[in-house]
Amino acid sequence: METPAPSDSILGEPPHRADETFLEGPKSRFGELITLIRVLIDFLRGFRVLHFVGPCVTVFGSARVKSDSTHYEAARKMGQAIVQLGFTVMTGGGPGIMEAANRGAKEGGGRSVGCGIELPAEQKPNVFLDRYVTMRYFFVRKTLLIKYSYAFVVMPGGAGTLDELFEALTLIQTGKIKNFPIVIMGTAYWRPLIDFIDQMAKAGMIAPADLNLIYATDSIEDAIAHIRDKAIKPFGLRVVMHVRRHFPWLGERSVDRPN
């Protein structure tokens, strides 16, 4: 496991209060400078751990799903299928759907990484991770979950999953990132949301073409075929035998190096 949770002693702020402090309003010039340094440190820690994980597919979903759930089993199989395409599976690193996808990646012989968040109620990383980093700021975490990914798989989840889905969708819609595929798994669960997105298009709030940015299915085979067609082929991804050079003196570690 790589990089423990950030220490309370970093610039004197408890990690779980980072977003609260950041969002509580204007501060002195010196206070804002300290905040910028904290954000910079958060990004640097994430870059250090995740730079060498390879092209990822990020799986979003609820931390509350139990291991005997059909959603858990679907996420596990999806993790296995993703690594068989040659991708690294990335999640938020926690329990539930995240654990299932990471578990599937490990069972499939592939790479499994997590990018977590420091919360007042501790959420421990699952045991199926090759690399893991805990961030202080939610927006930093969301940026990193998107930065290293060529596709996004959205399993059943709650408010956090919706936030991650629409973050990725908005970035694609506005051209801030490439037209990476977004796959929604669990059509019965997501049906009201899918219908509402259709309603937005009919009302002219989004373009009809935006509906093509989301692919909803219950079939892992169809999901994988969609990722292959929309991520691997358009971006020319291929399996490489060499590992990008890392510099231990910068705190960097290859994902293939034993923990």
N, C-alpha and C positions, 0 to 999 in steps of 0.2 A: 504494500500500500504506500502511496506517495503523498507527501505533504499533509501533515496534520492540520487541524483547525487552527486559524490564526490566533496568536496569543493576545490576551487582554492588554499586554504591556505595549503593543505596537501603537505608538503615538497616544497612549493613554485612553483608549476607548474600548469598552466591551464590544466584542464582535457582533453580538446579537442586536445591538442598538445602532449599528452602522447606518441602516436605511432611515431609521427614525431621526437620527442626528442630521443626516444629509438633507432630509425633507422638512425640517422644522422651521425653515425660513432663513432670511438673510442673517449673516454673522459679520463679525469684524473682518477686515481684509486679511488679517493674520489667520483668523479662524477658517475662512474660505480657502486660504492657501494650504492649511493643514488638511482640510477635506480633500483637496485636489491630490495631495501627496498620498493620502490613504487610498483613493481610487486608483492612482497610478500603481501603488504597491499591489493592490488586488489584481489588476490586469497583469502585472509582471509575474505574479505567482501563477496565474492561470496559463500564461504563455509558456512559462518554464516547463510545466508539467504536460501540456497538451500539444506542444509544437511537433512532437515526433510520433503521434498516434496514427497518422495516416488518414486517408479520406474516410469520413464517418457517415453513418446514417444515425440521426438522433431519434430516439423513441421517447415520446411524451406519454404520460399517463398517471393515474392516481397512485399515491403511496398507500392508500387504504385498502387496496384489493388484497384478499387473502390467497394463500397458496393453493387452496382447493377450488378457486373460482375458475370458471371457463375463460374469463378475461386474462387471468394469470397464465393459463396454459397457452392461450393464443399468442400472448406476448413472448412467452418462452420459445414457441415454435418460430415466431417472427425473428427473434434474435438469432436462432440457428440459421435461418434462411438468409439473413443479411450477411453473416460472415462467409457463407458459402459463395456469395457474390464477390467476395474479396474486400468488403468494407469492415471497418471497425464499428462496433456498436457503442454509441454514446448515450448516456441517460443522466438524470439528475443524481444518480448514485445511491438513492435511498431504497426503501422497501417497496412492496406492491408490484405494480407494473414495471417499475425501474429494475427491481431485483430480477423479475422474470426475464426481461430482455437481456440483462447482463448474464444471467444464468444460461440462457440459451446460447449466447455467444461463446461462453466458456465450454459448454458441452459440445458445441460445434467445432471446437478447436481454433476459434478465432480470438480477436482482441476485444477487450471489454473495458471501457473507461467510464468514469463518472465525474460530474461537476456539480458539487453540492452547495448548500447554502447554510450559513450559521443561523439557527433559530433559537428563540428562548426555550422551547421544548426540544431538546436535542433529538436530531434525526441521524442515527448512525449510518455510515455507509454499509451497503450489503457486502457479502463475503465473496462475490463473484467478479471482482474488479482487478484488472492489471495495474491501473493507475487511477488515482482519485485526488481531487483537490477540492477544498472547501473555500467558498468565496464569502466575503462580507456583504457584498451588495447584490441585490436581486438583478439589477440591470446589467451588471458585469457578468453574472452567471448566464443570463439569457443571451447576451452577446456571444459568449464563448460557446454555448450550446449550438448556436447558429453558425458561428464563424468557421468551424471545422467540418461542416456537414454538406453533403451533396443531395440529401433527401431527408424528409421528415415523416415519421410514422406516428400518427395520433391514435392512441388507444383510449378507451373510456377513462374519464377523469373528471375533475371538478374545476374550480375557478382557476387554479394555477395552470391546468392543462389548456383551458380556453385562452388564457393569457398568452401561453407559448404558441398555440395554434395561430392566433390572430397577429402576433408579433411576426412570425414567419410569413404569413399570408400578406400582411401589409408591406413588408420589405420587398417581396416579390412583385406585388401589384404596382408599387411605386418605382420599380426598377433599381432599388438600392442593392439588391442581390440578384443573381441570375435566376432564371426560371426553373429553380429546383423543384422536383415533384413533392407534393404533400399528399400522403395517403392516409385516409381516415378509415380505421378498422372498427367494426362493430356498428353496422348500419342501423340496427334496431335502437341502440342506445342514442345514436347521434341523429336519428331521423328528424326530430323537431328542429335541430340546428341546421341541418341540410335544407329543410323546407324553408326556414327563415332566410337563409342565404339566397335561395331561389326567389323569395319574396323581395329581397333587396334589389335583385337584378330586374324584376318585373316593375318595381317602383322607380327604376332609374338611378338608384343610389350607388350601384356598382355597374360596370359594363357587363353585358352578357358574356363576353369573352373571359371575364374573371372567373366564371363558373368552371372553366377548364383548368384552373389552377389547383383544384381539389379533386382527388380521385377517391371515391368511397367504395369500399368492398368488404366482404367477409372472407374472401379467398386469399390465403397467403400466396398461393401460386400466382394469382392475378396481380397482387400487390408487388411481388418480386418482378414479374414481367414488366410492370409499369415503371418501376425504379430502373430496371435495366434499359428500357427504351428511352426514358426521359433524363437519366443521370449518367449512365455509363457511356452510351453511344454519343450523345451530344457533346459531352465534355472530354471525350477521348481518353477516358480512364483505362488504365491497364495495370496488370500486376507487374511489379518491379522486384528484382531479387536483391538489390542493395538497400541498405538502410541509411537514411540521411544522417550525416555526421552530427554528433552532439558534443557539447563542451562541458564536461563535469565541473570545471572551475566556475561556470556560470550557474551551477545548480541544476543543469539539464541532465535528463536521463532518457535513454532510448526505451521505448515500450517493450522491446525484446530483451532488455537487460533484466536478470532476476532481481526480485525485491530483496 
